[in-house]
Amino acid sequence: MSTQPKPTWHKSSYSTANGSCVEVAEGSTVFVRDTENRRLGHLDIPSTEWNAFLALISK
């Protein structure tokens, strides 16, 4: 049985006001999901790769 805490989701600051929203839960693994389609699940991304992605898109 897993004892990992339940992810704490928040809307990404990169989401737009027109409904193109992404939610993230950050930790040693970052979870990413579509706000409008939560039932489809999420992506698991190592935090080092997520940070590299954010650095790349913020240039």
N, CA, C and O atoms as a Tripos MOL2 file, in Angstrom:
@<TRIPOS>MOLECULE
protein
  236   235    59     0     0
PROTEIN
NO_CHARGES

@<TRIPOS>ATOM
      1 N           0.8330   -1.1710    0.0000 N.3       1 MET1
      2 CA          0.0000    0.0000    0.0000 C.3       1 MET1
      3 C           0.8820    1.2410    0.0000 C.2       1 MET1
      4 O           1.8510    1.3160    0.7560 O.2       1 MET1
      5 N           0.5490    2.2230   -0.8520 N.am      2 SER2
      6 CA          1.3280    3.4470   -0.9670 C.3       2 SER2
      7 C           0.9930    4.4130    0.1690 C.2       2 SER2
      8 O          -0.1670    4.5620    0.5530 O.2       2 SER2
      9 N           2.0300    5.0660    0.6990 N.am      3 THR3
     10 CA          1.8210    6.0580    1.7530 C.3       3 THR3
     11 C           2.1690    7.4590    1.2620 C.2       3 THR3
     12 O           2.3110    8.3830    2.0620 O.2       3 THR3
     13 N           2.3060    7.6180   -0.0620 N.am      4 GLN4
     14 CA          2.6170    8.9340   -0.5960 C.3       4 GLN4
     15 C           1.4330    9.8730   -0.3710 C.2       4 GLN4
     16 O           0.2800    9.4590   -0.4930 O.2       4 GLN4
     17 N           1.7150   11.1460   -0.0420 N.am      5 PRO5
     18 CA          0.6190   12.0870    0.1690 C.3       5 PRO5
     19 C          -0.1260   12.3700   -1.1320 C.2       5 PRO5
     20 O           0.4330   12.2590   -2.2230 O.2       5 PRO5
     21 N          -1.3890   12.7340   -0.9920 N.am      6 LYS6
     22 CA         -2.2100   13.0910   -2.1440 C.3       6 LYS6
     23 C          -1.6350   14.3710   -2.7580 C.2       6 LYS6
     24 O          -1.2950   15.3000   -2.0250 O.2       6 LYS6
     25 N          -1.5210   14.4370   -4.0980 N.am      7 PRO7
     26 CA         -0.9560   15.6430   -4.7280 C.3       7 PRO7
     27 C          -1.7920   16.8810   -4.4410 C.2       7 PRO7
     28 O          -3.0190   16.8120   -4.3620 O.2       7 PRO7
     29 N          -1.1190   18.0080   -4.2870 N.am      8 THR8
     30 CA         -1.7860   19.2950   -4.1310 C.3       8 THR8
     31 C          -1.7240   20.0010   -5.4790 C.2       8 THR8
     32 O          -0.6590   20.4610   -5.8900 O.2       8 THR8
     33 N          -2.8400   20.0890   -6.1570 N.am      9 TRP9
     34 CA         -2.9120   20.6420   -7.5050 C.3       9 TRP9
     35 C          -3.1160   22.1510   -7.4550 C.2       9 TRP9
     36 O          -3.8040   22.6720   -6.5760 O.2       9 TRP9
     37 N          -2.5000   22.8470   -8.4200 N.am     10 HIS10
     38 CA         -2.7590   24.2760   -8.6170 C.3      10 HIS10
     39 C          -2.6660   24.5860  -10.1010 C.2      10 HIS10
     40 O          -1.9780   23.8990  -10.8540 O.2      10 HIS10
     41 N          -3.3710   25.6340  -10.5050 N.am     11 LYS11
     42 CA         -3.3480   26.0150  -11.9130 C.3      11 LYS11
     43 C          -1.9900   26.6180  -12.2430 C.2      11 LYS11
     44 O          -1.4760   27.4640  -11.5100 O.2      11 LYS11
     45 N          -1.4230   26.1780  -13.3430 N.am     12 SER12
     46 CA         -0.1360   26.6950  -13.7750 C.3      12 SER12
     47 C          -0.2360   28.1740  -14.1060 C.2      12 SER12
     48 O          -1.2440   28.6270  -14.6480 O.2      12 SER12
     49 N           0.8030   28.9240  -13.7840 N.am     13 SER13
     50 CA          0.8260   30.3480  -14.1360 C.3      13 SER13
     51 C           0.9260   30.5380  -15.6450 C.2      13 SER13
     52 O           0.7520   31.6530  -16.1370 O.2      13 SER13
     53 N           1.2040   29.4710  -16.3820 N.am     14 TYR14
     54 CA          1.2870   29.5430  -17.8360 C.3      14 TYR14
     55 C          -0.0700   29.2840  -18.4930 C.2      14 TYR14
     56 O          -0.1750   29.3350  -19.7180 O.2      14 TYR14
     57 N          -1.1030   29.0080  -17.7070 N.am     15 SER15
     58 CA         -2.4330   28.7940  -18.2580 C.3      15 SER15
     59 C          -3.0140   30.1210  -18.7220 C.2      15 SER15
     60 O          -2.6170   31.1880  -18.2530 O.2      15 SER15
     61 N          -3.9610   30.0370  -19.6500 N.am     16 THR16
     62 CA         -4.5730   31.2510  -20.1810 C.3      16 THR16
     63 C          -5.9890   31.4080  -19.6610 C.2      16 THR16
     64 O          -6.5810   30.4640  -19.1380 O.2      16 THR16
     65 N          -6.5240   32.6140  -19.8100 N.am     17 ALA17
     66 CA         -7.8710   32.9100  -19.3350 C.3      17 ALA17
     67 C          -8.9530   32.3230  -20.2420 C.2      17 ALA17
     68 O         -10.1180   32.2860  -19.8470 O.2      17 ALA17
     69 N          -8.6030   31.8680  -21.4360 N.am     18 ASN18
     70 CA         -9.6080   31.3640  -22.3790 C.3      18 ASN18
     71 C          -9.9380   29.8960  -22.1780 C.2      18 ASN18
     72 O         -10.5700   29.2930  -23.0460 O.2      18 ASN18
     73 N          -9.5380   29.3100  -21.0800 N.am     19 GLY19
     74 CA         -9.8790   27.9190  -20.8040 C.3      19 GLY19
     75 C          -8.7800   26.9210  -21.1110 C.2      19 GLY19
     76 O          -8.9380   25.7300  -20.8430 O.2      19 GLY19
     77 N          -7.6750   27.3770  -21.6640 N.am     20 SER20
     78 CA         -6.5460   26.4800  -21.9290 C.3      20 SER20
     79 C          -5.7370   26.3380  -20.6500 C.2      20 SER20
     80 O          -4.6850   26.9560  -20.4880 O.2      20 SER20
     81 N          -6.2480   25.5160  -19.7520 N.am     21 CYS21
     82 CA         -5.6630   25.4430  -18.4140 C.3      21 CYS21
     83 C          -4.9470   24.1240  -18.1630 C.2      21 CYS21
     84 O          -5.3940   23.0520  -18.5730 O.2      21 CYS21
     85 N          -3.8380   24.2430  -17.4850 N.am     22 VAL22
     86 CA         -3.0570   23.0960  -17.0580 C.3      22 VAL22
     87 C          -2.8940   23.1980  -15.5530 C.2      22 VAL22
     88 O          -2.6210   24.2770  -15.0260 O.2      22 VAL22
     89 N          -3.0590   22.0780  -14.8590 N.am     23 GLU23
     90 CA         -2.8230   22.0360  -13.4290 C.3      23 GLU23
     91 C          -1.5690   21.2240  -13.1710 C.2      23 GLU23
     92 O          -1.2820   20.2560  -13.8750 O.2      23 GLU23
     93 N          -0.8310   21.6290  -12.1570 N.am     24 VAL24
     94 CA          0.3820   20.9130  -11.7870 C.3      24 VAL24
     95 C           0.3720   20.6260  -10.2880 C.2      24 VAL24
     96 O          -0.2300   21.3600   -9.5040 O.2      24 VAL24
     97 N           1.0410   19.5590   -9.9110 N.am     25 ALA25
     98 CA          1.2960   19.2210   -8.5090 C.3      25 ALA25
     99 C           2.7920   18.9630   -8.4360 C.2      25 ALA25
    100 O           3.2930   18.0040   -9.0230 O.2      25 ALA25
    101 N           3.5030   19.8190   -7.7150 N.am     26 GLU26
    102 CA          4.9620   19.7700   -7.7060 C.3      26 GLU26
    103 C           5.5110   19.0170   -6.5020 C.2      26 GLU26
    104 O           4.9660   19.0790   -5.4000 O.2      26 GLU26
    105 N           6.5970   18.3090   -6.7450 N.am     27 GLY27
    106 CA          7.3090   17.5380   -5.7330 C.3      27 GLY27
    107 C           8.5220   16.9350   -6.4100 C.2      27 GLY27
    108 O           9.0120   17.4980   -7.3880 O.2      27 GLY27
    109 N           9.0210   15.8140   -5.9270 N.am     28 SER28
    110 CA         10.1570   15.1770   -6.5950 C.3      28 SER28
    111 C           9.7500   14.6940   -7.9830 C.2      28 SER28
    112 O          10.5820   14.5910   -8.8850 O.2      28 SER28
    113 N           8.4710   14.4010   -8.1430 N.am     29 THR29
    114 CA          7.8740   14.1560   -9.4500 C.3      29 THR29
    115 C           6.7790   15.1930   -9.6280 C.2      29 THR29
    116 O           5.9960   15.4320   -8.7080 O.2      29 THR29
    117 N           6.7140   15.8050  -10.7880 N.am     30 VAL30
    118 CA          5.6890   16.8010  -11.0760 C.3      30 VAL30
    119 C           4.5810   16.1170  -11.8610 C.2      30 VAL30
    120 O           4.8470   15.4160  -12.8380 O.2      30 VAL30
    121 N           3.3480   16.3180  -11.4360 N.am     31 PHE31
    122 CA          2.1960   15.7800  -12.1370 C.3      31 PHE31
    123 C           1.5630   16.9260  -12.9260 C.2      31 PHE31
    124 O           1.4250   18.0380  -12.4170 O.2      31 PHE31
    125 N           1.1820   16.6460  -14.1650 N.am     32 VAL32
    126 CA          0.5770   17.6570  -15.0330 C.3      32 VAL32
    127 C          -0.6990   17.0700  -15.6180 C.2      32 VAL32
    128 O          -0.7030   15.9400  -16.1050 O.2      32 VAL32
    129 N          -1.7900   17.8460  -15.5670 N.am     33 ARG33
    130 CA         -3.0540   17.3760  -16.1370 C.3      33 ARG33
    131 C          -3.8180   18.5310  -16.7650 C.2      33 ARG33
    132 O          -3.5850   19.6980  -16.4520 O.2      33 ARG33
    133 N          -4.7240   18.1830  -17.6480 N.am     34 ASP34
    134 CA         -5.6170   19.1380  -18.2990 C.3      34 ASP34
    135 C          -6.7690   19.4230  -17.3420 C.2      34 ASP34
    136 O          -7.4600   18.5010  -16.9080 O.2      34 ASP34
    137 N          -6.9750   20.6760  -17.0160 N.am     35 THR35
    138 CA         -8.0160   21.0550  -16.0670 C.3      35 THR35
    139 C          -9.3920   20.5910  -16.5180 C.2      35 THR35
    140 O         -10.1960   20.1500  -15.6960 O.2      35 THR35
    141 N          -9.6720   20.6830  -17.8030 N.am     36 GLU36
    142 CA        -11.0020   20.3390  -18.3130 C.3      36 GLU36
    143 C         -11.1890   18.8400  -18.5270 C.2      36 GLU36
    144 O         -12.3150   18.3910  -18.7410 O.2      36 GLU36
    145 N         -10.1210   18.0620  -18.4760 N.am     37 ASN37
    146 CA        -10.2130   16.6260  -18.7170 C.3      37 ASN37
    147 C          -9.4650   15.8340  -17.6470 C.2      37 ASN37
    148 O          -8.6740   14.9480  -17.9700 O.2      37 ASN37
    149 N          -9.7080   16.1410  -16.4010 N.am     38 ARG38
    150 CA         -9.0070   15.4900  -15.2890 C.3      38 ARG38
    151 C          -9.1850   13.9740  -15.3050 C.2      38 ARG38
    152 O          -8.2840   13.2410  -14.8960 O.2      38 ARG38
    153 N         -10.3250   13.5060  -15.7670 N.am     39 ARG39
    154 CA        -10.6160   12.0690  -15.7600 C.3      39 ARG39
    155 C          -9.6650   11.2790  -16.6530 C.2      39 ARG39
    156 O          -9.5590   10.0590  -16.5230 O.2      39 ARG39
    157 N          -8.9630   11.9800  -17.5720 N.am     40 LEU40
    158 CA         -8.0270   11.3110  -18.4730 C.3      40 LEU40
    159 C          -6.6870   11.0120  -17.8160 C.2      40 LEU40
    160 O          -5.8340   10.3580  -18.4150 O.2      40 LEU40
    161 N          -6.4950   11.4850  -16.5880 N.am     41 GLY41
    162 CA         -5.2580   11.1970  -15.8660 C.3      41 GLY41
    163 C          -4.2570   12.3390  -15.9510 C.2      41 GLY41
    164 O          -4.6190   13.4820  -16.2310 O.2      41 GLY41
    165 N          -3.0000   12.0130  -15.7060 N.am     42 HIS42
    166 CA         -1.9560   13.0330  -15.6700 C.3      42 HIS42
    167 C          -0.6420   12.4540  -16.1850 C.2      42 HIS42
    168 O          -0.4820   11.2400  -16.3120 O.2      42 HIS42
    169 N           0.2770   13.3420  -16.4730 N.am     43 LEU43
    170 CA          1.6420   12.9640  -16.8350 C.3      43 LEU43
    171 C           2.5130   13.0420  -15.5890 C.2      43 LEU43
    172 O           2.3270   13.9290  -14.7560 O.2      43 LEU43
    173 N           3.4490   12.1320  -15.4570 N.am     44 ASP44
    174 CA          4.4350   12.1500  -14.3640 C.3      44 ASP44
    175 C           5.7570   12.5970  -14.9670 C.2      44 ASP44
    176 O           6.2680   11.9500  -15.8820 O.2      44 ASP44
    177 N           6.3160   13.6900  -14.4700 N.am     45 ILE45
    178 CA          7.5520   14.2410  -15.0290 C.3      45 ILE45
    179 C           8.5570   14.4430  -13.8850 C.2      45 ILE45
    180 O           8.2170   15.0670  -12.8790 O.2      45 ILE45
    181 N           9.7880   13.9280  -14.0200 N.am     46 PRO46
    182 CA         10.7960   14.1960  -12.9830 C.3      46 PRO46
    183 C          10.9770   15.7110  -12.8070 C.2      46 PRO46
    184 O          10.9930   16.4490  -13.7920 O.2      46 PRO46
    185 N          11.1120   16.1650  -11.5810 N.am     47 SER47
    186 CA         11.1850   17.5990  -11.3160 C.3      47 SER47
    187 C          12.3590   18.2740  -12.0320 C.2      47 SER47
    188 O          12.2580   19.4390  -12.4170 O.2      47 SER47
    189 N          13.4610   17.5590  -12.2130 N.am     48 THR48
    190 CA         14.5990   18.1600  -12.9270 C.3      48 THR48
    191 C          14.2310   18.4580  -14.3780 C.2      48 THR48
    192 O          14.6360   19.4850  -14.9220 O.2      48 THR48
    193 N          13.4730   17.5730  -15.0000 N.am     49 GLU49
    194 CA         13.0530   17.7990  -16.3760 C.3      49 GLU49
    195 C          11.9930   18.8890  -16.4690 C.2      49 GLU49
    196 O          11.9880   19.6710  -17.4190 O.2      49 GLU49
    197 N          11.1010   18.9470  -15.4960 N.am     50 TRP50
    198 CA         10.0840   20.0060  -15.4570 C.3      50 TRP50
    199 C          10.7570   21.3700  -15.3180 C.2      50 TRP50
    200 O          10.3740   22.3180  -16.0030 O.2      50 TRP50
    201 N          11.7530   21.4810  -14.4400 N.am     51 ASN51
    202 CA         12.4610   22.7470  -14.2620 C.3      51 ASN51
    203 C          13.2040   23.1490  -15.5210 C.2      51 ASN51
    204 O          13.2480   24.3330  -15.8530 O.2      51 ASN51
    205 N          13.7910   22.1920  -16.2320 N.am     52 ALA52
    206 CA         14.4640   22.4850  -17.4930 C.3      52 ALA52
    207 C          13.4650   22.9780  -18.5310 C.2      52 ALA52
    208 O          13.7590   23.9090  -19.2810 O.2      52 ALA52
    209 N          12.2870   22.3600  -18.5830 N.am     53 PHE53
    210 CA         11.2180   22.7800  -19.4930 C.3      53 PHE53
    211 C          10.8070   24.2190  -19.2060 C.2      53 PHE53
    212 O          10.7080   25.0300  -20.1270 O.2      53 PHE53
    213 N          10.5680   24.5450  -17.9320 N.am     54 LEU54
    214 CA         10.1610   25.8970  -17.5570 C.3      54 LEU54
    215 C          11.2400   26.9150  -17.9160 C.2      54 LEU54
    216 O          10.9280   28.0110  -18.3820 O.2      54 LEU54
    217 N          12.4940   26.5640  -17.7020 N.am     55 ALA55
    218 CA         13.5950   27.4740  -18.0630 C.3      55 ALA55
    219 C          13.6200   27.7080  -19.5650 C.2      55 ALA55
    220 O          13.8830   28.8260  -20.0100 O.2      55 ALA55
    221 N          13.3550   26.6850  -20.3440 N.am     56 LEU56
    222 CA         13.3650   26.7990  -21.7980 C.3      56 LEU56
    223 C          12.2320   27.6870  -22.3100 C.2      56 LEU56
    224 O          12.4530   28.5240  -23.1860 O.2      56 LEU56
    225 N          11.0290   27.5150  -21.7780 N.am     57 ILE57
    226 CA          9.9060   28.2970  -22.2890 C.3      57 ILE57
    227 C           9.8700   29.7220  -21.7600 C.2      57 ILE57
    228 O           9.1560   30.5610  -22.3090 O.2      57 ILE57
    229 N          10.6120   30.0090  -20.7240 N.am     58 SER58
    230 CA         10.5950   31.3630  -20.1630 C.3      58 SER58
    231 C          11.6700   32.2580  -20.7610 C.2      58 SER58
    232 O          11.8250   33.4070  -20.3470 O.2      58 SER58
    233 N          12.4130   31.7370  -21.7340 N.am     59 LYS59
    234 CA         13.4590   32.5450  -22.3720 C.3      59 LYS59
    235 C          12.8670   33.5460  -23.3250 C.2      59 LYS59
    236 O          13.6000   34.3110  -23.9520 O.2      59 LYS59
@<TRIPOS>BOND
     1     1     2 1
     2     2     3 1
     3     3     4 2
     4     3     5 am
     5     5     6 1
     6     6     7 1
     7     7     8 2
     8     7     9 am
     9     9    10 1
    10    10    11 1
    11    11    12 2
    12    11    13 am
    13    13    14 1
    14    14    15 1
    15    15    16 2
    16    15    17 am
    17    17    18 1
    18    18    19 1
    19    19    20 2
    20    19    21 am
    21    21    22 1
    22    22    23 1
    23    23    24 2
    24    23    25 am
    25    25    26 1
    26    26    27 1
    27    27    28 2
    28    27    29 am
    29    29    30 1
    30    30    31 1
    31    31    32 2
    32    31    33 am
    33    33    34 1
    34    34    35 1
    35    35    36 2
    36    35    37 am
    37    37    38 1
    38    38    39 1
    39    39    40 2
    40    39    41 am
    41    41    42 1
    42    42    43 1
    43    43    44 2
    44    43    45 am
    45    45    46 1
    46    46    47 1
    47    47    48 2
    48    47    49 am
    49    49    50 1
    50    50    51 1
    51    51    52 2
    52    51    53 am
    53    53    54 1
    54    54    55 1
    55    55    56 2
    56    55    57 am
    57    57    58 1
    58    58    59 1
    59    59    60 2
    60    59    61 am
    61    61    62 1
    62    62    63 1
    63    63    64 2
    64    63    65 am
    65    65    66 1
    66    66    67 1
    67    67    68 2
    68    67    69 am
    69    69    70 1
    70    70    71 1
    71    71    72 2
    72    71    73 am
    73    73    74 1
    74    74    75 1
    75    75    76 2
    76    75    77 am
    77    77    78 1
    78    78    79 1
    79    79    80 2
    80    79    81 am
    81    81    82 1
    82    82    83 1
    83    83    84 2
    84    83    85 am
    85    85    86 1
    86    86    87 1
    87    87    88 2
    88    87    89 am
    89    89    90 1
    90    90    91 1
    91    91    92 2
    92    91    93 am
    93    93    94 1
    94    94    95 1
    95    95    96 2
    96    95    97 am
    97    97    98 1
    98    98    99 1
    99    99   100 2
   100    99   101 am
   101   101   102 1
   102   102   103 1
   103   103   104 2
   104   103   105 am
   105   105   106 1
   106   106   107 1
   107   107   108 2
   108   107   109 am
   109   109   110 1
   110   110   111 1
   111   111   112 2
   112   111   113 am
   113   113   114 1
   114   114   115 1
   115   115   116 2
   116   115   117 am
   117   117   118 1
   118   118   119 1
   119   119   120 2
   120   119   121 am
   121   121   122 1
   122   122   123 1
   123   123   124 2
   124   123   125 am
   125   125   126 1
   126   126   127 1
   127   127   128 2
   128   127   129 am
   129   129   130 1
   130   130   131 1
   131   131   132 2
   132   131   133 am
   133   133   134 1
   134   134   135 1
   135   135   136 2
   136   135   137 am
   137   137   138 1
   138   138   139 1
   139   139   140 2
   140   139   141 am
   141   141   142 1
   142   142   143 1
   143   143   144 2
   144   143   145 am
   145   145   146 1
   146   146   147 1
   147   147   148 2
   148   147   149 am
   149   149   150 1
   150   150   151 1
   151   151   152 2
   152   151   153 am
   153   153   154 1
   154   154   155 1
   155   155   156 2
   156   155   157 am
   157   157   158 1
   158   158   159 1
   159   159   160 2
   160   159   161 am
   161   161   162 1
   162   162   163 1
   163   163   164 2
   164   163   165 am
   165   165   166 1
   166   166   167 1
   167   167   168 2
   168   167   169 am
   169   169   170 1
   170   170   171 1
   171   171   172 2
   172   171   173 am
   173   173   174 1
   174   174   175 1
   175   175   176 2
   176   175   177 am
   177   177   178 1
   178   178   179 1
   179   179   180 2
   180   179   181 am
   181   181   182 1
   182   182   183 1
   183   183   184 2
   184   183   185 am
   185   185   186 1
   186   186   187 1
   187   187   188 2
   188   187   189 am
   189   189   190 1
   190   190   191 1
   191   191   192 2
   192   191   193 am
   193   193   194 1
   194   194   195 1
   195   195   196 2
   196   195   197 am
   197   197   198 1
   198   198   199 1
   199   199   200 2
   200   199   201 am
   201   201   202 1
   202   202   203 1
   203   203   204 2
   204   203   205 am
   205   205   206 1
   206   206   207 1
   207   207   208 2
   208   207   209 am
   209   209   210 1
   210   210   211 1
   211   211   212 2
   212   211   213 am
   213   213   214 1
   214   214   215 1
   215   215   216 2
   216   215   217 am
   217   217   218 1
   218   218   219 1
   219   219   220 2
   220   219   221 am
   221   221   222 1
   222   222   223 1
   223   223   224 2
   224   223   225 am
   225   225   226 1
   226   226   227 1
   227   227   228 2
   228   227   229 am
   229   229   230 1
   230   230   231 1
   231   231   232 2
   232   231   233 am
   233   233   234 1
   234   234   235 1
   235   235   236 2
@<TRIPOS>SUBSTRUCTURE
     1 MET1         2 RESIDUE 1 A MET
     2 SER2         6 RESIDUE 1 A SER
     3 THR3        10 RESIDUE 1 A THR
     4 GLN4        14 RESIDUE 1 A GLN
     5 PRO5        18 RESIDUE 1 A PRO
     6 LYS6        22 RESIDUE 1 A LYS
     7 PRO7        26 RESIDUE 1 A PRO
     8 THR8        30 RESIDUE 1 A THR
     9 TRP9        34 RESIDUE 1 A TRP
    10 HIS10       38 RESIDUE 1 A HIS
    11 LYS11       42 RESIDUE 1 A LYS
    12 SER12       46 RESIDUE 1 A SER
    13 SER13       50 RESIDUE 1 A SER
    14 TYR14       54 RESIDUE 1 A TYR
    15 SER15       58 RESIDUE 1 A SER
    16 THR16       62 RESIDUE 1 A THR
    17 ALA17       66 RESIDUE 1 A ALA
    18 ASN18       70 RESIDUE 1 A ASN
    19 GLY19       74 RESIDUE 1 A GLY
    20 SER20       78 RESIDUE 1 A SER
    21 CYS21       82 RESIDUE 1 A CYS
    22 VAL22       86 RESIDUE 1 A VAL
    23 GLU23       90 RESIDUE 1 A GLU
    24 VAL24       94 RESIDUE 1 A VAL
    25 ALA25       98 RESIDUE 1 A ALA
    26 GLU26      102 RESIDUE 1 A GLU
    27 GLY27      106 RESIDUE 1 A GLY
    28 SER28      110 RESIDUE 1 A SER
    29 THR29      114 RESIDUE 1 A THR
    30 VAL30      118 RESIDUE 1 A VAL
    31 PHE31      122 RESIDUE 1 A PHE
    32 VAL32      126 RESIDUE 1 A VAL
    33 ARG33      130 RESIDUE 1 A ARG
    34 ASP34      134 RESIDUE 1 A ASP
    35 THR35      138 RESIDUE 1 A THR
    36 GLU36      142 RESIDUE 1 A GLU
    37 ASN37      146 RESIDUE 1 A ASN
    38 ARG38      150 RESIDUE 1 A ARG
    39 ARG39      154 RESIDUE 1 A ARG
    40 LEU40      158 RESIDUE 1 A LEU
    41 GLY41      162 RESIDUE 1 A GLY
    42 HIS42      166 RESIDUE 1 A HIS
    43 LEU43      170 RESIDUE 1 A LEU
    44 ASP44      174 RESIDUE 1 A ASP
    45 ILE45      178 RESIDUE 1 A ILE
    46 PRO46      182 RESIDUE 1 A PRO
    47 SER47      186 RESIDUE 1 A SER
    48 THR48      190 RESIDUE 1 A THR
    49 GLU49      194 RESIDUE 1 A GLU
    50 TRP50      198 RESIDUE 1 A TRP
    51 ASN51      202 RESIDUE 1 A ASN
    52 ALA52      206 RESIDUE 1 A ALA
    53 PHE53      210 RESIDUE 1 A PHE
    54 LEU54      214 RESIDUE 1 A LEU
    55 ALA55      218 RESIDUE 1 A ALA
    56 LEU56      222 RESIDUE 1 A LEU
    57 ILE57      226 RESIDUE 1 A ILE
    58 SER58      230 RESIDUE 1 A SER
    59 LYS59      234 RESIDUE 1 A LYS
